[in-house]
């Protein structure tokens, strides 16, 4: 399945907490097969957090800039500098 997708990294961060390591990754995902007539592939953006027990651990963003801002908001939430972002943001 991964060989049929293209991943576009947006941002990666690692936090070290008393409970262990927390990894925050935001990336774009596109299917290898084009669905548009001009050959463009739609990209969906996601943020995954591993190493925490609290929900949510997954966010979805509609556009690149939303993903960049969303990654920053997730990072701020995890470090106690901001509110928890909405669980899933549709684009």
N, C-alpha and C positions, 0 to 999 in steps of 0.2 A: 504494500500500500504506500509506504513512504517513497518508493521509487516512482510513484505516479503523482507525487506532489512536489512543489517547489516551496522551500521555506525562505522567507526574507527576514533576517534579524532586524529588530527595531531597537531593543535595549535589553541588557542583562545586568542584574545586580545580585550581590550576595551579602547577606547580613549574618553576623555571628551573634547568637543569643545564648543565654544560659542553658536553654533546652537543646541547642544544636545549631546547625547551619540552615538558613532559610534562603532559597534561590527564587528570584523573581525574573521571569523571562517573558518578553513581549516579542512577537514575531507575526509576520504576514504569512498566510498559507494560500497557495494557488494550485489548482489542479493542473497536471501536465497537459491535459487535453484542452484545447481552446473551445470555448462555448460561444464566442462572439464571431461574427462574420469577418471582422478585420484582424482576427488572430489574437486579440487581447484576452487575457485571462482575468476573471474577477478575483480579487484578493480579499480575504477576510482576515481580520487582525484579532489576536488573542493574547491575553496575559495569563500565565500559569504561575502559581506559587506552590512550591514544594517545601516541606519541612515544618509546616504549621498544622495544628489540629483543628483550628477554628475554620468555619465556613465563612464566606466562599473562598475557594482556591482558584477560581477560573473566571475570567472576564472576557467579554467579546466586544470588539469595537468596529465601527463602520468604515473608518478611514484612517490613513496613516497618522494625521495630526491628532485625531482622537486617541489613537493608540499611544502616541508619545505622551500626551497629557494624562491619559489613564494610567500608564505605567508610573508616572511621577506621583499620582494620587494614591496608588496602591502602596508605593514606597513610603509616602508620608504617613499613611494609615498604619503601616507596620512599625514605623519608628515612633508613633505616638504624636506626630505633628499635624494630623488632620483626621477628618471623619472617614468612616469606612465607605468606599465607593459602592455604588449599586452593584448587585450581584452580576447581572447581565445587561449590557447596553446594546440594543439592536441598532443597526445602522441603516 
